[in-house]
Amino acid sequence: MICITIPGFVKLNAQTLSAVLDSATIESQLNSIHQRTRVYDNFRAIRDDIFVKMKGNVLDSLEGAKLEIALLNSNMIERNFQIETLNSDLSRTKNERDEAIRNKDGMSFIGIQLNKGVYNSIMWFVVLGLIVVSVALFLLFKRAHIVTTQVKNELATMKTEFEEHKNNSREKYEKLVVSHHNEIMKMKRS
């Protein structure tokens, strides 16, 4: 009976190990082989069919891991490309935003881009300058008008005085001529 149970136990052990090799992870497979095999003279004895099955499982797992790594690398490259694209788009958008802010806060004056504050200062300076020039010209005009009025009045006064002087001189001359004529006539009569 002992002979019969040992081959049955080995067969049961082999079936259980084969089921583990077919469905478990590599780590579980290695743990199962480690538990079900013995060490002899610092060597672990593993049946050839179990070794071949384990080797195939490891190679399949490595190949799957390599494919997953390649897929993850391609995904990482694609993500990096997307990140670079998004970063360049973000940089371009920031530049456009900054340009729009500069255009919003600035104005072009005689072909020179100026800040609105500077532009407003220049415009108010020009307006105040024009107001000062206008007031100065108005005062000059008013002064000239006053002087012109005074000169006209003086001219009119001088004309009237001149007319009076002229009339007086003529009258004196006429009187003198008449008196002289009278004297001449008196002398002729005498």
C-alpha positions as a Markdown table, in Angstrom:
| # | Residue | x | y | z |
|---|---|---|---|---|
| 1 | Met | 0.0 | 0.0 | 0.0 |
| 2 | Ile | 2.8 | 2.4 | 0.6 |
| 3 | Cys | 4.1 | 1.8 | -2.8 |
| 4 | Ile | 0.7 | 2.6 | -4.3 |
| 5 | Thr | 0.2 | 5.8 | -2.4 |
| 6 | Ile | 3.6 | 7.2 | -3.2 |
| 7 | Pro | 3.1 | 7.2 | -7.0 |
| 8 | Gly | -0.4 | 8.5 | -6.4 |
| 9 | Phe | 1.0 | 11.3 | -4.1 |
| 10 | Val | 3.6 | 12.1 | -6.8 |
| 11 | Lys | 0.9 | 12.2 | -9.4 |
| 12 | Leu | -1.3 | 14.3 | -7.3 |
| 13 | Asn | 1.6 | 16.6 | -6.5 |
| 14 | Ala | 2.5 | 16.8 | -10.2 |
| 15 | Gln | -1.1 | 17.7 | -11.1 |
| 16 | Thr | -1.3 | 20.4 | -8.5 |
| 17 | Leu | 2.0 | 21.8 | -9.6 |
| 18 | Ser | 1.0 | 21.7 | -13.3 |
| 19 | Ala | -2.3 | 23.6 | -12.4 |
| 20 | Val | -0.2 | 26.2 | -10.5 |
| 21 | Leu | 2.2 | 26.5 | -13.5 |
| 22 | Asp | -0.8 | 27.0 | -15.9 |
| 23 | Ser | -2.6 | 29.7 | -13.9 |
| 24 | Ala | -0.5 | 31.4 | -11.2 |
| 25 | Thr | 1.8 | 34.3 | -11.4 |
| 26 | Ile | 5.6 | 33.8 | -11.8 |
| 27 | Glu | 6.2 | 34.5 | -8.2 |
| 28 | Ser | 3.5 | 32.0 | -7.1 |
| 29 | Gln | 5.0 | 29.4 | -9.5 |
| 30 | Leu | 8.5 | 29.9 | -8.1 |
| 31 | Asn | 7.2 | 29.7 | -4.5 |
| 32 | Ser | 5.3 | 26.5 | -5.3 |
| 33 | Ile | 8.3 | 24.9 | -7.0 |
| 34 | His | 10.4 | 26.0 | -4.0 |
| 35 | Gln | 8.0 | 24.4 | -1.6 |
| 36 | Arg | 7.5 | 21.1 | -3.5 |
| 37 | Thr | 11.1 | 20.4 | -4.4 |
| 38 | Arg | 14.0 | 19.3 | -2.3 |
| 39 | Val | 17.6 | 20.5 | -2.0 |
| 40 | Tyr | 20.3 | 17.8 | -2.5 |
| 41 | Asp | 23.9 | 18.7 | -2.3 |
| 42 | Asn | 23.2 | 22.4 | -2.7 |
| 43 | Phe | 21.2 | 21.7 | -5.8 |
| 44 | Arg | 17.4 | 21.8 | -6.3 |
| 45 | Ala | 16.1 | 19.0 | -8.4 |
| 46 | Ile | 13.3 | 20.0 | -10.8 |
| 47 | Arg | 11.7 | 17.7 | -13.4 |
| 48 | Asp | 12.5 | 18.6 | -16.9 |
| 49 | Asp | 8.9 | 19.1 | -18.0 |
| 50 | Ile | 8.3 | 21.4 | -15.1 |
| 51 | Phe | 11.5 | 23.4 | -15.9 |
| 52 | Val | 10.5 | 23.7 | -19.6 |
| 53 | Lys | 6.9 | 24.8 | -18.6 |
| 54 | Met | 8.4 | 27.3 | -16.1 |
| 55 | Lys | 10.9 | 28.5 | -18.7 |
| 56 | Gly | 8.0 | 29.1 | -21.2 |
| 57 | Asn | 6.0 | 30.8 | -18.6 |
| 58 | Val | 8.9 | 33.1 | -17.7 |
| 59 | Leu | 9.7 | 33.9 | -21.3 |
| 60 | Asp | 6.0 | 34.6 | -22.0 |
| 61 | Ser | 5.9 | 36.8 | -19.0 |
| 62 | Leu | 9.0 | 38.6 | -20.1 |
| 63 | Glu | 7.7 | 39.0 | -23.6 |
| 64 | Gly | 4.4 | 40.4 | -22.3 |
| 65 | Ala | 6.4 | 42.7 | -20.0 |
| 66 | Lys | 8.5 | 43.9 | -22.9 |
| 67 | Leu | 5.4 | 44.5 | -25.0 |
| 68 | Glu | 3.8 | 46.4 | -22.1 |
| 69 | Ile | 7.0 | 48.4 | -21.6 |
| 70 | Ala | 7.2 | 49.2 | -25.4 |
| 71 | Leu | 3.5 | 50.2 | -25.2 |
| 72 | Leu | 4.1 | 52.4 | -22.2 |
| 73 | Asn | 7.2 | 53.9 | -23.8 |
| 74 | Ser | 5.2 | 54.8 | -27.0 |
| 75 | Asn | 2.4 | 56.2 | -24.8 |
| 76 | Met | 5.1 | 58.2 | -22.8 |
| 77 | Ile | 6.6 | 59.5 | -26.1 |
| 78 | Glu | 3.1 | 60.4 | -27.3 |
| 79 | Arg | 2.3 | 62.1 | -24.0 |
| 80 | Asn | 5.6 | 63.9 | -24.0 |
| 81 | Phe | 4.9 | 65.1 | -27.6 |
| 82 | Gln | 1.4 | 66.3 | -26.4 |
| 83 | Ile | 3.0 | 68.0 | -23.4 |
| 84 | Glu | 5.5 | 69.8 | -25.7 |
| 85 | Thr | 2.7 | 70.8 | -28.1 |
| 86 | Leu | 0.6 | 72.0 | -25.2 |
| 87 | Asn | 3.5 | 73.9 | -23.7 |
| 88 | Ser | 4.3 | 75.6 | -27.0 |
| 89 | Asp | 0.6 | 76.4 | -27.4 |
| 90 | Leu | 0.5 | 77.8 | -23.9 |
| 91 | Ser | 3.6 | 79.8 | -24.6 |
| 92 | Arg | 2.2 | 81.2 | -27.8 |
| 93 | Thr | -1.1 | 81.9 | -26.0 |
| 94 | Lys | 0.7 | 83.7 | -23.2 |
| 95 | Asn | 2.6 | 85.8 | -25.8 |
| 96 | Glu | -0.6 | 86.6 | -27.6 |
| 97 | Arg | -2.3 | 87.5 | -24.3 |
| 98 | Asp | 0.7 | 89.8 | -23.3 |
| 99 | Glu | 0.5 | 91.4 | -26.8 |
| 100 | Ala | -3.2 | 91.9 | -26.4 |
| 101 | Ile | -2.7 | 93.5 | -23.0 |
| 102 | Arg | 0.0 | 95.8 | -24.4 |
| 103 | Asn | -2.3 | 96.8 | -27.2 |
| 104 | Lys | -5.2 | 97.3 | -24.8 |
| 105 | Asp | -3.0 | 99.4 | -22.5 |
| 106 | Gly | -1.2 | 101.2 | -25.2 |
| 107 | Met | -1.9 | 103.4 | -28.2 |
| 108 | Ser | 0.0 | 104.2 | -31.4 |
| 109 | Phe | 0.9 | 107.9 | -31.6 |
| 110 | Ile | 2.8 | 109.1 | -34.7 |
| 111 | Gly | 3.9 | 105.5 | -35.3 |
| 112 | Ile | 5.2 | 105.1 | -31.7 |
| 113 | Gln | 3.6 | 102.6 | -29.4 |
| 114 | Leu | 2.9 | 104.4 | -26.1 |
| 115 | Asn | 1.2 | 103.5 | -22.8 |
| 116 | Lys | -2.2 | 105.0 | -22.4 |
| 117 | Gly | -1.0 | 107.0 | -19.4 |
| 118 | Val | 1.8 | 108.5 | -21.4 |
| 119 | Tyr | -0.5 | 109.1 | -24.3 |
| 120 | Asn | -3.0 | 110.9 | -22.1 |
| 121 | Ser | -0.3 | 113.0 | -20.5 |
| 122 | Ile | 1.0 | 114.0 | -23.9 |
| 123 | Met | -2.5 | 114.8 | -25.1 |
| 124 | Trp | -3.4 | 116.9 | -22.0 |
| 125 | Phe | 0.0 | 118.7 | -22.3 |
| 126 | Val | -0.9 | 119.5 | -26.0 |
| 127 | Val | -4.4 | 120.6 | -25.0 |
| 128 | Leu | -3.0 | 122.8 | -22.1 |
| 129 | Gly | -0.4 | 124.2 | -24.5 |
| 130 | Leu | -3.0 | 125.1 | -27.0 |
| 131 | Ile | -5.2 | 126.7 | -24.3 |
| 132 | Val | -2.2 | 128.8 | -23.1 |
| 133 | Val | -1.3 | 129.8 | -26.7 |
| 134 | Ser | -5.0 | 130.7 | -27.3 |
| 135 | Val | -5.2 | 132.8 | -24.2 |
| 136 | Ala | -1.9 | 134.5 | -25.0 |
| 137 | Leu | -3.1 | 135.2 | -28.6 |
| 138 | Phe | -6.4 | 136.5 | -27.3 |
| 139 | Leu | -4.7 | 138.8 | -24.8 |
| 140 | Leu | -2.3 | 140.0 | -27.6 |
| 141 | Phe | -5.3 | 140.6 | -29.9 |
| 142 | Lys | -7.2 | 142.5 | -27.1 |
| 143 | Arg | -4.1 | 144.6 | -26.3 |
| 144 | Ala | -3.7 | 145.3 | -30.0 |
| 145 | His | -7.3 | 146.2 | -30.3 |
| 146 | Ile | -7.1 | 148.6 | -27.4 |
| 147 | Val | -4.0 | 150.2 | -28.8 |
| 148 | Thr | -5.6 | 150.4 | -32.3 |
| 149 | Thr | -8.7 | 152.1 | -30.7 |
| 150 | Gln | -6.5 | 154.5 | -28.8 |
| 151 | Val | -4.5 | 155.3 | -32.0 |
| 152 | Lys | -7.7 | 155.8 | -33.9 |
| 153 | Asn | -9.0 | 158.2 | -31.2 |
| 154 | Glu | -5.8 | 160.1 | -31.2 |
| 155 | Leu | -5.8 | 160.3 | -35.0 |
| 156 | Ala | -9.4 | 161.6 | -34.9 |
| 157 | Thr | -8.4 | 164.1 | -32.3 |
| 158 | Met | -5.3 | 165.1 | -34.3 |
| 159 | Lys | -7.4 | 165.4 | -37.4 |
| 160 | Thr | -9.8 | 167.7 | -35.7 |
| 161 | Glu | -7.0 | 169.7 | -34.2 |
| 162 | Phe | -5.3 | 169.8 | -37.6 |
| 163 | Glu | -8.5 | 171.0 | -39.2 |
| 164 | Glu | -8.9 | 173.6 | -36.6 |
| 165 | His | -5.3 | 174.7 | -36.9 |
| 166 | Lys | -5.6 | 174.7 | -40.7 |
| 167 | Asn | -8.8 | 176.8 | -40.5 |
| 168 | Asn | -7.2 | 179.1 | -38.0 |
| 169 | Ser | -4.1 | 179.4 | -40.2 |
| 170 | Arg | -6.2 | 180.1 | -43.2 |
| 171 | Glu | -8.2 | 182.6 | -41.5 |
| 172 | Lys | -5.1 | 184.3 | -40.2 |
| 173 | Tyr | -3.6 | 184.2 | -43.6 |
| 174 | Glu | -6.7 | 185.6 | -45.2 |
| 175 | Lys | -6.8 | 188.3 | -42.5 |
| 176 | Leu | -3.2 | 189.0 | -43.2 |
| 177 | Val | -3.7 | 189.1 | -46.9 |
| 178 | Val | -6.8 | 191.3 | -46.5 |
| 179 | Ser | -4.9 | 193.5 | -44.1 |
| 180 | His | -1.9 | 193.6 | -46.4 |
| 181 | His | -4.2 | 194.4 | -49.3 |
| 182 | Asn | -5.8 | 197.1 | -47.4 |
| 183 | Glu | -2.4 | 198.5 | -46.5 |
| 184 | Ile | -1.4 | 198.4 | -50.1 |
| 185 | Met | -4.6 | 200.1 | -51.1 |
| 186 | Lys | -4.0 | 202.7 | -48.5 |
| 187 | Met | -0.6 | 203.3 | -49.7 |
| 188 | Lys | -1.8 | 203.6 | -53.2 |
| 189 | Arg | -4.4 | 206.1 | -52.3 |
| 190 | Ser | -2.1 | 208.2 | -50.4 |
